[in-house]
Structures are given as C-alpha cells and as structure tokens.
C-alpha cells in the first residue's frame, strides 16, 4: 500500500512495488523536498504520468507506445533495484571472516520483488550514471551491485540526509576498484607480519601475562597504516588516537613507534615507579607520543591518549585534546589540521552511553574537531557476552546512524579492502568534516585476556577460530598463488621482524632492575601529607592582583555593545550595575569572575568556559554572551578587549556531565597555557561524571605523569531546594586528595574567588582546581568585595575574624562557604561577642600554617567547633577533623545536620528549621536567653 505522502498521486496509479513499496515512498519524500536529490529516472517517474500496466491487443501484439511505456516502467523498477542494494546490500555482504557460506539472499533484493524476470537480464536500461554508465544490461547492473555492495565491504550510508554526501559515496564505491600494485601489497603484508609477530613473540616470552592481544584483528594495523599514509599525503599535521586496551600495545609498537625494548621492560616489571609515572599503571593503559614515518619519507606526529579500564571514557578526552591542538593551530588558517581517531570495541561501542555523548559532540560549536574516524575492532563478542545479549540493534555500530555517519563494515580477513576503506573514510572526513565509522569485523583468537578460556562460553565459535589461519598467512598464500611474490620473500620478511624482536628482548633482559622504592605516605601520616601540600602551596604564589586601569577596561567592555545592538532590558540593568560596583565597593561574584577572566585575557591567557547554560549562567548571573533582543545576533563583551587580548571561548554544552567533563579534561592537557573551566549546572550533577573525576582528574598525574589544570565550578549550598540541588559532594573530592594532586576551595568572598581563578591560570605547577561556588550568595549584599581587594590583595586560604576581641573569646567557630553569613548574622543579633568565626577558604591543600596562626590568637581555653551545613557524614568534617584537632590541641566538636544518606531534605520549611537550629546550636542563644548551647 502506498504511503500517505503518495496517496491520491495519479502519476503512480497502477504501479506497484510489492515489498519494496517503502523504497518508492522514500524516494518520493526526497523528491518533494528536493527534486535534484533523486536520480533522473525517479524524477521522470514522479513528474510524468505512468500508464496502467500494459494490456495486449486482440491478436496478442502490443503497440509501439505500449512497448515504450513498458520500458519506462521497467527502467523505474531497475532504478528501484539499484536503490534497494544501496540501502540493503550490506545485509548480504561477505563481511564475517568466521562464516564460510555467504549470507542468504535477502527477499527485498530478489528480481521478482521488483517485477523483473530472468528474461529481462539481457535488456538494456537507462541507469543514469550508475557505475559510470548511461545504460547497462540488467545482468551487468546486478554484477556491479554485487561487486559494490555484497563483497567483503558492506556500506551503510543511505540514512544520510544530504544528497551531496550520498552521491559522493556512491561515486566512489560503485565505480570499479583498481587492484593494489605490488608495492602496496608488500606494505600490507609487512604490516600484517609486524602485527602478528609482535603478538606471537609476547605470547611465547611472557606466558600467562595479560596483554589484550590484537590476534584475529591484525588488520587494524593495516587500517591505521593506510589512514596515516593518507593523512600525510593531505598535509594533516598530527593524529590523536583514543583507544581501549585491546591491541593497544601493538599500536604503540607498530604505529606510534614505542621501542620494543621499552615495552618488554614493562613486561619485566622493571620500571622505576619513583619516576614521573608516580605509582604507575598497567602497561596496556599507558599513553605515548611518537612520529609515524612513511616509506617515502613523509611523517606525521601521532599520540595515543592514556586510558583506564573504563574503555570508551577516553573518547571525549581525546576529542578535547584534538580540539585544543586545533585551537592552538587556528592561526595557521588550516581547517581541522589534527585528525582524531577513535578505536573501539564492538561491545563497548554499543553498550556505553558515553559513545553517543561523544558522537553528539561532533557537530556542536564548542566541540567540533572536523570529523573523527571511528574504528570498531569487532570481535563479535564482549568479555563472554554474545551480541544477542549485548545489544538490541542489528549492528554494534547502529548508534552512529544518529549523527548520519557513514558506516563501512569490512571483513578483516581482506586486508586490501581494509586499506581501501581506510582511504575512503579519511577522504569522507576531509570532504565533509564529519564522523565516519569503519566496522572492522574480525575475531579474538584468545579470551578477553590471554589467561581466559573462551571455549567455555563460545565453544562453536572458538572451534572455528582455532581452525582458521591468521590473516597474514591467508594473505601471503593468496599473493604467492597469484604470483605477485615468492614464498621465500614471505618467510624472509617474517624472520627479519622476529630478529628485531629477539634483539630487543635480549637487551631488555640485560638491564639491571632498579631498587625497590621507598614506601609512600602511610594512611594516617597527616604530617607527610601536609609536607607535600606545603610544597604545592609554596609553588603556587603567583602574583594575582591587577591594576585599577585593567579593572576599568574590563568593566567598560560590559556595556560597550556594537552599534544597533539591542540588549535585553533585564540584562542591560545588570550590566550597568556592574559599571558602578568598582567605585561603590560592592563587587559581586559575577563581576569578580568577569574581572578575573577579563584581566587574564589582557595578560595573554586564553580562557575556555563550558557547561550547561554557562554563557548566561544557571542563575542568570554571568551573561558572558549577549543576545540581541530583536535580531538574535550574539555579542561576547570580553572578546572586545583589543587585538592583543587572548581568546575567550564561552560555550553552552550539551546536556551531559560525563562526556562534557572528559572533553574539558582532555582540552586542558593540550592547553596548559589556558584557563579551562567546566561548570556544572548544579554541583550535585557532577556525580554523573564521577568516573572522569576518579580516573583522570584526581589520579592521572599519579598513574601516567599527566598534568591537568582543569577547573571545576560546582554550585553548592543547602538552600531548601531539595536533595538534588544542594550539594557538590565536598566529601568525595576531599577523599581523593593526596600528595598535592588538586586544589579544593570554597571561597566566601568574590575577591577571594577572583584571586583563586587568577592563581589557577598563572600557577606554573598545574593541578586541577575544584571550586564550590555560591548560589544565593551571588546576589547577597553582604557577600561583596571592594576594588582594593583585587588591586592589592591575594588569595587568602584562611580569612581571620578581624572583628573579634581575642581576649574575650570563649568559642571559635571554623567553617567554609555560605554558612559563615548565617552564623555571623545570628552572632550579631544575639550579641555573642565571645564567639569568633574563622573561614577556611581552601580545604586542600590544607592551610596548616594559616589556620594554626589564627587559632593561636585566641585563649587556650576557648572551645573550638567545626560548623557545616551538610550532614555530619558528608561535607568536609571527616577530612578536616584530624587537621583542626591537631592545630587546636584539644577535642573539636562538629556542629552539623545529623548523619543522613541524602544531602538535604525535600521540604523548604523543614530546611529552614534545620538551618535555624544548626546556627543557634553553633553560636548559642542571645545574652538574655537561657543557657549555652
């Protein structure tokens, strides 16, 4: 039955396509949208009336007109056949190396499904340029279709909406494919030999050690080789590879150029873990940088990004690295000069949501990298999980259809097809700056690791694998059989490569093993931790004050909009208010942040800010980008500071935490010269990126010697908005703090926030910074700063109580963040002049010297309390307790909400009551009230 779009269309009356009716409907929809997007035969069909099926005359003859009409109908049916192969041909392609028989014919590709018969095979039909021809016999059409779509490459691309892209692909895969010359064949054979010999050597020398081998998928090295050769030919400067552990060591050795001796050294476990690697990581997680060298002398820089066992998490990290490198190279005028390559496993590509998050970034303004070449090493198996239990889709790669990426399924045992597809994928990326997927269908010769027995769960599959020769052997036999090379050449090349490995192995064994390192800090060694922290702080004393002239230049930019630009009235009021704050001494948080970023730009430090709604700000406070009220045009005030100012790049991110934060982490690795800010919509939502925080931000320097200066802005504070809009989970970050690995701060003054951001950007010793930023304090009239705090001050890790008469103090409250203002207000109203309130602005590295000096000002008998809004089992208490107690020299009590599994209550009224009780309990009742707390 025809679709509703064609219902009542007289041109198609009487012309039926049976089970392929959907195909005609699809073509008609495209024709209605853009007649030029369909082939001529379809245009003529939809534009001209097609008569009813031919009727014979009384004597059985047909008229010339009837014959012409019949030919026209048959031409349309041939066009539908061609279209069906383009859409469905991949379903019957010979892409599985473990399947001996070709896939059964698909019913939608049978001639009879199109009203065509065997006696039509010799007839000539207009094919409108198919396979480079104007007309072809039906037999030749079928042969060309099977060659293009049903051999060892199956292509999915008809889901792409752009007719230009579809035609580009058609022209390349429907044309006859030239055979590779002998030089290319030898290059392929050499790469296969190198990949295979490397794995078999490790299997022999290091029995029982995990290496996550590439055996069964050695053609991945051929694919990467062809991809990089093509990149060199097109002037690409660099390639960045993000991949999990399967085949990683092989890629490091045979693509990156990491020395065999170095890899063997890691197998010997002889590395010096006192080096920059810190505690180190297993060898198949490590990254590396190198230079890929072509036989003709061409080179391209290439690196593999370090990755934990979280498989696909490296995807957005690598994208961030690439975007940063491209931004730094922007002055060169080249479009996307760095090539991102993502190597995936089939189960992970289908199963992990971060894959879609990364694909979704591919065309977004703040995340585009000009197209990624995705390579899926498709083992047709997870750890022990079969595809039937691991995904609901037909292919592991179906998620890529969401971004209209073409997908090339290729049989890994046809290495010539693999190389050809690699070149096609690269060319598509260069032409359209979009993602493209190569699904390398192979197998895994061993288990998930080499110590696992896969025959327990997949016995039939592994019987076939055990009986199958390697791709190198199969390809070598084919070349010898064709007479392209001799058996002697094959064996000679393999012996040469094995000789290289043996020599490197011998050299490795001859090296002495370093002495065992000294033990790291023990769990309870607070002094040792503080020693590391003190070193960190000592190296972080960059001058952060700015001149008054710089401050006024930045503030002036806030209202200096282009001529004819209409600022929204509500926003204009805020911007005008900013211009008065310098003189009034009422600089609020948003203005302090603007001054910090703007002054850094004037200092030549680029700033990138990304997060959900971050350009405006979740709480309507930032307005980094203005939108014209009438035209919708955009203006970024801080981008108008003059030609010598660095770039400011504020972006609204997609609705993601995991992929978005991973991207910013990667960006910060490649841009140590920039301040890279990621802002959570609420601090609570950062736990959606917990794997990034744990595996990269907190521990990357310890594991991989990899330094990042990424800054997290996490709105935090219990304000009656419920358990999911209250806490950035301070306790989780502090639990990860050790050996000066990051800075965690909760400033209570805009001026201190200003200096903190500038210190992070100017500090030569880059470390991640986690800032718990305010919400209600954004517009608090008491939480403001004066201009002199910015022009003369510096970041203060501890803010002393300068209002207290130290001799009269009986109680010292130590706190962080917003709760100070509630405590101070109650202290004033209750007349408690015997209570001092000390603010801890930086939680880690713990400010031992500063807090110790402040506590020493008060009488030895004064009670010391830690006060926090969060429940006792959350917040900073468990972390600060041993530090504060040691400095106070006596027991320290904690005033907080009771222990709870959730950060806050859901009732605003109950919250207000809890906050009132907490403050009263901490400060005490007024002088006229009964008793002390």
Number of C-alpha atoms within 10 A of each C-alpha: 11 18 14 9 12 17 11 11 12 13 16 20 16 11 16 16 18 14 12 17 17 15 16 24 16 12 20 21 16 16 18 14 10 11 17 13 19 17 18 17 20 22 17 13 17 21 13 12 13 19 17 14 14 14 11 11 9 7 6 7 11 13 12 9 10 16 13 11 17 17 16 19 21 19 20 23 23 23 23 23 26 20 19 21 22 21 17 20 25 23 19 20 25 21 26 23 21 17 11 9 9 13 14 9 12 12 11 17 19 14 18 13 18 23 15 16 12 10 8 14 17 12 14 16 21 21 23 16 14 20 21 12 12 11 17 20 16 25 15 16 23 18 12 18 23 17 18 26 24 23 19 26 30 24 28 23 20 21 14 16 12 11 15 13 16 17 16 12 18 18 14 13 19 19 15 13 12 7 11 13 9 12 9 14 19 19 15 25 25 18 23 26 23 23 28 25 20 22 19 14 15 19 16 9 13 14 11 13 13 18 24 22 29 28 23 26 28 28 31 28 25 25 26 23 22 22 24 27 22 17 24 20 11 13 14 21 18 22 22 22 29 28 30 25 24 23 23 23 25 30 20 22 18 20 23 22 18 18 14 22 19 16 20 22 20 16 19 13 13 18 15 17 17 14 11 14 18 17 16 21 17 15 18 24 21 21 20 15 16 15 16 22 18 13 8 7 8 13 20 20 18 23 22 24 21 24 26 21 13 14 21 26 27 31 30 29 29 31 33 29 26 31 27 25 21 24 17 13 16 13 8 10 8 13 14 22 24 27 28 27 25 23 28 25 25 25 23 21 25 22 18 14 15 23 21 17 19 23 23 17 21 20 16 14 11 18 24 20 29 23 26 28 23 27 26 25 28 29 20 20 21 19 13 16 14 14 18 10 9 17 18 12 12 10 14 22 22 16 18 21 18 12 18 18 25 24 22 24 27 30 27 29 27 18 25 22 20 29 24 19 25 27 20 20 25 23 17 21 19 21 13 13 19 20 27 27 24 26 29 28 25 27 24 23 19 20 19 20 17 17 14 14 15 19 14 11 13 14 12 10 16 21 11 13 18 11 8 15 12 19 24 26 16 13 20 25 16 13 19 15 12 10 10 13 17 14 13 9 13 20 12 11 16 17 14 11 16 17 12 11 21 15 12 17 20 12 13 20 14 8 10 8 13 11 8 10 10 7 6 10 14 9 9 9 9 13 12 16 19 21 15 17 23 19 13 20 17 10 12 16 14 17 15 24 20 22 13 15 10 17 20 13 15 24 24 18 18 23 17 11 17 10 6 8 18 17 19 13 9 8 17 16 12 17 20 14 15 22 19 13 19 20 10 12 14 20 28 25 28 20 28 27 21 22 25 26 25 29 25 26 24 20 15 15 20 21 21 19 23 24 26 21 19 24 22 19 18 17 15 14 20 21 20 22 19 22 18 16 13 11 9 11 11 13 17 18 23 27 18 18 18 10 9 10 19 21 21 23 18 20 22 18 23 18 13 18 25 23 31 28 31 28 29 31 32 26 28 27 23 21 23 18 18 26 24 26 24 26 27 25 21 22 25 21 20 24 16 14 16 17 15 25 21 14 16 26 27 20 23 23 19 20 22 22 16 18 22 28 28 28 28 24 22 26 25 24 26 22 18 19 15 17 16 16 21 22 28 26 21 25 17 16 20 21 11 15 20 20 19 19 25 27 23 23 24 25 28 25 23 27 30 24 23 27 25 25 22 26 20 24 27 21 16 15 15 22 22 21 23 22 26 24 26 22 21 14 20 20 15 12 11 11 19 21 23 18 21 15 19 25 17 13 16 20 25 19 24 24 21 20 16 10 9 15 13 19 11 14 20 18 22 23 23 23 23 25 23 25 21 22 16 14 22 17 13 20 23 11 10 17 15 19 17 17 26 27 26 21 23 26 26 23 21 26 26 26 20 20 13 15 22 16 13 15 20 12 12 21 15 14 10 20 18 26 23 23 27 25 28 27 19 18 16 24 23 25 24 15 18 16 16 15 18 23 16 14 16 19 11 14 14 18 16 18 22 24 20 13 12 13 9 14 24 25 18 15 13 14 11 13 18 14 11 18 20 14 14 22 24 19 15 25 26 22 20 17 12 8 9 9 9 12 9
